Amino acid sequence: MNPIIQTLKDHNVDDQKIAEVFEALTQNPLAAMATIQSLGIPEDKLKPMLMMVMTNPNLIKEAVEELNLDFSKVEAAKATLQESK
């Protein structure tokens, strides 16, 4: 299982909310960070997960595929993230 999804599940985030998080990540990665932070995940687990999200777009791709979401949105989000650096 994707480590980002696993972290979310470990903190009792339901499947619907996980799908919402990844949809947000594919549409607006920076705004999705606020969504992730609002899930009540302890800070010591949240920071490493946010770093995974920010530094490894392939994990997002894998999670989107695992959740059967639209990958073309991930590519657009990745381009947006690169522009904001």
FENLINQUI-V159262 format. One record per residue. N is the residue number from 1. SS is DSSP state (2 for helix, 1 for strand, 0 for the rest). OMEGA is omega in whole degrees, -180 to 180 (999 if undefined). Layout:
n: {N;N}
ss: {SS;SS}
omega: {OMEGA;OMEGA}
This chain:
n: {1;2;3;4;5;6;7;8;9;10;11;12;13;14;15;16;17;18;19;20;21;22;23;24;25;26;27;28;29;30;31;32;33;34;35;36;37;38;39;40;41;42;43;44;45;46;47;48;49;50;51;52;53;54;55;56;57;58;59;60;61;62;63;64;65;66;67;68;69;70;71;72;73;74;75;76;77;78;79;80;81;82;83;84;85}
ss: {0;0;2;2;2;2;2;2;2;2;0;0;0;0;2;2;2;2;2;2;2;2;2;2;2;2;2;0;2;2;2;2;2;2;2;2;2;0;0;0;0;0;2;2;2;2;2;2;2;2;2;2;2;2;2;0;2;2;2;2;2;2;2;2;2;2;0;0;0;0;2;2;2;2;2;2;2;2;2;2;2;2;2;2;0}
omega: {178;-176;177;177;-179;179;179;179;179;-180;172;174;-176;-175;180;180;177;178;178;179;-178;173;177;179;-179;-178;-178;-174;-179;177;180;179;178;178;-180;-179;-178;-175;178;178;-180;-175;-178;176;-177;-177;179;180;178;177;177;-179;-175;-172;-176;180;178;177;177;179;-179;-180;179;177;180;-180;-179;176;-176;-177;-180;177;178;179;178;179;179;178;178;180;179;180;-176;-179;999}
